[in-house]
Amino acid sequence: MIESGRVFALTKELEAALAAEELEALRAAGWLRAADPAPTVPCDDANRRCFRLVRDADAGAALPFVGVCKDARSKGGKCAASSLAEKDVAQEELSPNDVVRSLRAIYAARGGGAALEASFSRGERVLVGVQKTPQGDRDVVLLPRPAAMLKSVLFVSQRTLFLLPLPHALADEVRRTRGPASPIEFEVLARAIAPRLGKLVRAASGVKPATPGAGVKPATPGAGVKPATPGVSAPDSAHAAAGPAAHEGKRPKGRPLGKAVIDERKPAKKGAAIVDGAKHWSDVKMYRVDRHTVRVDVGARTYRFNFVDFGCFHEGSRKPTKLWAMLIDALENHGMLEWRGYGEYERARQLVSRLGRQLRDLFGLDESAFYTYEGRGAYRLRFQAYPRAPRGRSDEDSSDVEDDET
């Protein structure tokens, strides 16, 4: 779960992987929250590198959704389309900040008043807080990716309790290397925490759970959870939920549709937001108008931007960059960006990271525009993305016209 790096889990996969009591405790604590319907679902053949894109079914269809294979337009073989019920696309989301809040309550660890900015995707240790013990204070630290992090704890000299989502043989090796006098200890959440009366509590070592009314309901993903059955995805962590965007009062550079179309193309200043009104990515809708232009809706306001407005151009030729091409590709694929078209994975990952940060700054938000990589060969945008702008605007360019090449 925490180790997987995925952001969402289908509800039916959660129900298959977790006991009913565990699932009830996670939901009651606010860990598992209903999210928008999944944009993709797996294809039938696990050996194929494809997935089905979820679309609304035609009027009068028996079920509300239909899954269309992403390779439906290719000449090769493809998976047949399938009708989908709401339960087939229902998914739920987890938050690293809530993981840390609940662990503070369960382990009676003080956070020191610092703002939570937990993330499980950066491969960094996550400080839960400081715990009082009979031997003195000690840090409580979560290792989201133990396989890559355990060797580094060989050099920790401060008293620390390291929390591992799942058992790891390397932890036993570290114990043997450091010896019985070591200031560090390990605890496996999957063994140490269990559901009790609808809540998740620390079942090991006789420590009492946090008292009711402490302001945080104890819960943790990966705790007391049975290993997922083969072929079933376990729940995962999300990027830390950041605070509201601090960009009120700034004037957007894009002009609302209905006024003159932008004709003075100046790139946005580095780090400057060009769109007002978005407090979260869920407030944003973006449409492809043509290969050089996008439409952005935030609430009741509508804007048009091109690659120069977004700063995605080469200084010499004024042609769009690869980052702009990636954005257009993602819009054309309803928010899914297949990385294989951009070279080796590491190169593609760096490009996606740059594009996510650039969009974050342009919209004045605190999170990358992309979710953590979920597998299946594609990254997913956090905002609503569409390959075609809706018609009805008198000054809207026709998206049926061939794009001009510069």
C-alpha positions in Angstrom: 0.0 0.0 0.0 2.3 2.7 1.2 5.2 1.0 -0.6 3.4 0.7 -3.9 3.4 4.3 -4.9 0.0 4.1 -6.4 -2.6 6.8 -5.6 -6.0 5.2 -6.1 -7.5 1.8 -5.7 -10.6 0.4 -7.2 -13.3 -0.2 -4.5 -13.8 -3.8 -5.7 -10.1 -4.5 -5.4 -10.1 -3.1 -1.9 -13.0 -5.3 -0.9 -11.2 -8.3 -2.4 -7.9 -7.5 -0.6 -9.1 -6.4 2.8 -11.2 -8.0 5.5 -14.6 -6.3 6.0 -13.5 -5.2 9.5 -10.3 -3.6 8.2 -12.1 -1.9 5.4 -14.7 -0.6 7.8 -12.1 0.8 10.2 -10.2 2.6 7.3 -13.4 4.2 6.0 -14.7 5.2 9.4 -11.4 6.9 10.1 -11.6 8.9 6.9 -8.7 7.1 5.2 -10.7 5.7 2.3 -12.7 8.4 0.6 -14.9 8.1 -2.5 -13.1 9.5 -5.5 -14.3 10.3 -9.0 -14.9 7.2 -11.2 -11.7 5.6 -12.4 -10.6 6.9 -15.9 -9.2 3.4 -16.7 -9.8 -0.2 -15.8 -7.6 -3.2 -16.5 -8.1 -5.2 -19.7 -8.9 -8.9 -19.4 -5.5 -10.2 -20.4 -3.0 -9.4 -17.7 -0.2 -10.2 -20.1 -1.2 -7.4 -22.5 0.2 -3.9 -22.0 -3.1 -2.2 -22.4 -6.0 -1.0 -20.4 -9.6 0.2 -21.0 -10.5 3.9 -21.1 -13.8 4.5 -19.3 -16.4 6.4 -21.3 -20.0 7.3 -20.7 -22.3 4.8 -22.4 -24.8 5.8 -25.1 -28.2 6.9 -24.0 -30.5 3.9 -23.3 -27.6 1.5 -22.5 -28.2 -0.9 -19.7 -25.1 0.2 -17.8 -23.8 3.7 -17.4 -20.2 3.2 -18.6 -18.3 1.4 -21.3 -14.6 0.4 -21.3 -12.7 0.9 -24.6 -9.3 -0.6 -25.1 -6.6 2.1 -25.5 -5.4 0.2 -28.5 -8.8 0.2 -30.1 -7.6 2.2 -33.1 -4.5 0.2 -33.7 -4.2 -2.4 -36.5 -3.1 -5.1 -34.2 -5.2 -7.1 -31.7 -7.3 -5.3 -29.1 -9.5 -6.2 -26.2 -13.2 -6.0 -26.8 -15.2 -3.2 -25.3 -17.1 -4.0 -22.2 -20.1 -2.5 -20.4 -19.3 -1.3 -16.9 -21.5 -0.7 -13.8 -20.8 2.1 -11.3 -19.3 -0.5 -8.9 -16.8 -1.4 -11.7 -15.3 2.1 -11.8 -15.7 3.2 -8.2 -12.4 4.0 -6.6 -11.1 5.4 -3.3 -8.1 7.5 -2.3 -5.6 7.7 0.5 -3.6 10.6 1.9 0.0 10.6 3.4 -0.9 13.4 5.8 -3.7 11.4 7.3 -1.3 8.4 7.7 1.0 10.6 9.7 -1.8 12.1 11.8 -3.1 8.7 12.8 0.3 7.3 13.5 0.9 10.3 15.9 -2.2 9.3 17.7 -1.5 5.6 17.8 2.1 6.0 18.9 1.4 9.0 21.2 4.1 11.0 19.2 4.2 14.8 19.3 4.4 16.5 16.0 6.0 19.7 17.3 3.4 22.0 15.7 5.0 21.8 12.2 2.7 21.7 9.2 2.3 18.3 7.7 3.9 17.9 4.2 4.2 14.1 4.1 4.9 12.4 0.8 5.5 8.7 0.1 6.7 9.2 -3.5 10.0 11.0 -2.9 11.7 8.1 -1.3 12.4 10.1 1.9 11.9 9.2 5.6 8.8 10.7 7.1 9.1 12.0 10.7 5.9 11.1 12.5 6.9 12.8 15.8 8.7 12.4 19.1 7.6 9.7 21.5 8.2 9.7 25.3 9.4 6.3 26.6 10.8 5.3 30.0 14.3 5.4 28.5 13.7 9.0 27.2 12.4 10.6 24.1 12.8 8.9 20.7 11.9 9.8 17.1 9.2 7.8 15.4 10.0 7.6 11.7 8.0 6.0 8.8 10.0 4.4 6.0 7.7 4.4 3.0 10.2 2.5 0.8 12.1 0.2 3.2 14.0 -1.6 0.4 15.7 1.6 -0.6 16.0 3.1 2.9 17.0 0.5 5.4 20.8 0.6 4.6 20.9 4.2 5.6 19.7 3.5 9.1 22.9 1.7 9.8 24.4 5.1 10.6 21.6 6.5 12.8 22.9 7.2 16.3 19.7 8.8 17.8 17.1 6.7 19.5 14.5 6.0 16.8 11.6 3.7 16.2 11.4 3.0 12.5 8.0 1.9 11.2 7.9 -0.4 8.2 4.7 -1.0 6.2 5.5 -4.6 5.6 8.2 -7.1 6.9 11.6 -6.9 5.3 14.5 -9.3 5.7 16.9 -6.4 5.5 15.6 -5.0 8.8 16.7 -8.3 10.5 20.1 -7.9 8.9 20.3 -4.3 10.3 19.3 -5.6 13.8 22.1 -8.2 13.7 24.6 -5.6 12.5 23.8 -3.0 15.1 23.5 -5.5 18.0 21.3 -5.5 21.1 22.6 -2.1 22.3 21.4 -0.4 19.1 19.4 2.9 19.7 17.1 1.9 16.8 14.1 -0.4 16.8 11.8 -1.6 14.0 8.0 -2.2 14.1 6.0 -3.6 11.2 2.7 -1.8 10.8 1.0 -4.8 9.2 1.7 -6.8 12.4 1.5 -4.0 15.0 -1.8 -2.4 14.2 -5.2 -4.1 14.0 -8.9 -3.0 13.7 -10.8 -2.9 17.0 -14.4 -1.7 17.4 -14.3 0.0 14.0 -10.9 1.8 14.7 -7.3 1.0 14.0 -5.2 0.6 17.2 -1.8 -0.5 18.2 -2.2 -4.2 19.0 1.4 -5.0 19.8 3.5 -4.2 22.9 0.5 -3.4 25.1 0.5 0.4 24.3 -2.9 2.0 24.8 -4.4 3.6 21.7 -4.9 7.4 21.7 -7.8 8.5 23.8 -11.1 9.5 22.1 -11.4 13.2 21.5 -7.8 13.7 20.7 -8.8 15.3 17.4 -7.5 12.6 15.2 -9.1 9.2 14.5 -6.5 6.5 14.6 -6.1 4.8 11.2 -3.4 3.8 8.9 -3.1 2.3 5.5 -1.0 -0.8 5.4 -1.8 -1.6 9.1 -3.6 -4.8 9.9 -4.1 -5.5 6.2 -4.0 -8.9 4.7 -1.5 -9.3 1.8 -3.3 -8.7 -1.5 -4.3 -11.8 -3.4 -2.5 -12.3 -6.8 -3.8 -9.9 -9.4 -5.5 -7.7 -6.9 -4.0 -4.2 -6.3 -3.6 -3.2 -2.6 -4.6 0.3 -1.5 -1.9 2.9 -1.9 -0.8 6.3 -0.7 -1.4 9.7 -2.3 0.7 12.8 -2.6 0.4 15.0 0.5 -2.6 17.3 0.3 -1.3 20.8 0.2 -3.0 23.9 1.5 -5.1 26.3 -0.5 -3.2 28.2 -3.3 -1.9 31.6 -2.1 -2.5 33.6 -5.3 -5.5 35.7 -4.6 -5.5 39.2 -6.0 -3.3 38.3 -9.0 -4.5 39.4 -12.4 -4.7 36.6 -14.9 -2.9 37.1 -18.1 -5.3 35.1 -20.2 -8.4 37.0 -21.3 -11.8 35.4 -20.8 -13.5 34.2 -24.0 -16.1 36.6 -25.3 -13.4 39.3 -25.3 -10.7 39.7 -27.9 -8.6 36.6 -28.5 -5.1 37.0 -27.1 -2.8 38.4 -29.7 0.1 39.6 -27.6 2.0 36.4 -26.8 4.3 36.9 -23.8 5.5 33.9 -21.7 4.4 33.8 -18.1 7.1 34.9 -15.6 8.8 32.0 -13.9 6.8 30.9 -10.9 3.9 33.3 -11.6 0.3 32.2 -11.8 -1.7 33.2 -14.9 -5.1 31.8 -13.8 -7.1 33.0 -10.9 -9.7 31.1 -8.9 -8.3 27.6 -8.7 -7.8 26.4 -5.1 -7.5 22.7 -6.1 -6.8 20.9 -9.3 -10.4 19.6 -9.2 -11.5 23.2 -10.0 -9.8 23.1 -13.4 -11.0 21.9 -16.8 -8.7 22.0 -19.8 -9.6 21.4 -23.4 -7.5 21.0 -26.5 -8.5 23.6 -29.1 -5.7 22.7 -31.6 -2.1 21.6 -31.4 -1.0 25.1 -30.3 -4.0 26.2 -28.2 -5.9 25.1 -25.1 -9.0 26.3 -23.4 -9.1 26.5 -19.6 -12.2 26.7 -17.4 -12.1 27.6 -13.8 -15.5 28.0 -12.3 -17.5 30.4 -14.5 -14.4 31.9 -16.1 -12.9 30.7 -19.4 -9.5 31.4 -20.8 -7.5 30.6 -23.9 -3.8 30.0 -23.9 -1.1 28.9 -26.3 2.3 27.4 -25.8 3.9 30.8 -25.4 1.5 31.8 -22.6 2.6 28.6 -20.8 6.3 29.3 -21.4 6.6 26.1 -23.4 8.6 27.4 -26.4 12.1 27.5 -27.7 13.6 31.0 -27.4 15.2 30.9 -30.9 12.6 29.3 -33.1 9.5 30.2 -31.0 8.3 26.6 -31.6 6.5 24.6 -28.9 8.7 22.4 -26.7 8.3 18.7 -25.9 6.6 19.6 -22.7 3.8 21.3 -24.7 3.5 18.2 -26.9 3.1 16.1 -23.8 0.3 18.3 -22.5 -1.5 18.1 -25.8 -1.1 14.3 -25.9 -2.5 14.0 -22.4 -5.5 16.1 -23.3 -6.1 14.0 -26.4 -6.1 10.9 -24.2 -8.5 12.3 -21.6 -5.8 13.1 -19.1 -3.7 9.9 -19.5 -0.1 10.4 -20.7 1.7 7.3 -22.0 5.3 7.7 -21.2 6.7 5.2 -23.8 6.4 7.8 -26.5 9.1 9.9 -24.8 12.1 7.6 -24.6 13.3 5.5 -21.7 11.3 5.6 -18.5 13.7 7.7 -16.5 13.9 10.4 -19.2 10.1 10.4 -19.5 9.7 10.6 -15.8 11.9 13.7 -15.6 9.9 15.4 -18.4 6.6 14.6 -16.7 8.0 15.9 -13.4 9.0 19.2 -15.2 5.6 19.6 -16.9 3.8 18.9 -13.6 5.8 21.6 -11.8 5.4 24.1 -14.6 1.6 23.7 -14.6 1.6 23.8 -10.8 3.2 27.2 -10.9 1.1 28.5 -13.8 -2.1 27.8 -11.8 -0.7 28.9 -8.5 -1.3 25.5 -6.8 0.9 23.5 -4.5 0.7 20.0 -6.0 2.1 18.7 -9.3 -0.4 18.5 -12.1 0.2 14.8 -12.3 -0.6 12.0 -9.8 2.1 9.7 -8.7 2.8 7.0 -11.4 0.2 4.3 -11.1 1.7 1.8 -13.5 -0.2 0.7 -16.6 2.2 2.7 -18.8 0.6 6.1 -18.2 0.7 9.1 -15.9 -2.6 10.8 -15.1 -3.4 14.5 -14.8 -5.1 15.7 -11.6 -7.5 18.0 -13.5 -10.3 17.2 -15.9 -8.8 16.9 -19.4 -10.7 16.8 -22.7 -9.5 16.3 -26.4 -12.1 18.7 -27.8 -13.5 22.0 -26.6 -17.3 22.2 -26.3 -19.1 24.1 -29.1 -21.4 27.0 -28.7 -18.9 29.9 -28.2 -19.0 32.4 -31.0 -15.3 33.0 -30.9 -14.3 29.4 -30.3 -11.9 28.0 -32.9 -13.2 24.9 -34.7 -11.2 21.9 -33.4 -12.0 20.1 -36.7 -9.7 22.4 -38.7 -6.3 21.0 -39.4 -3.6 22.4 -37.1 -1.1 24.8 -38.5 2.5 23.6 -38.4 5.2 26.2 -37.7 
